[in-house]
Amino acid sequence: MNLRHANVYSGLNLNQDKATKPQTVQIVRQGEATLYWFKFNPL
């Protein structure tokens, strides 16, 4: 989970520009929320 999230985050940073930044921020926040959820609700 953590490795996959890191890979997605790196890819977004590489492709980030002013046009995609709002979407990037939303995706990153969603990913952080998912990590936070998994921390308290391990599978």
Secondary structure, 3 states (H helix, E strand, C coil): CHHHHHHHHHHHHHCCCCCCHHHHHHHHHHHHHHHHHHHHCCC
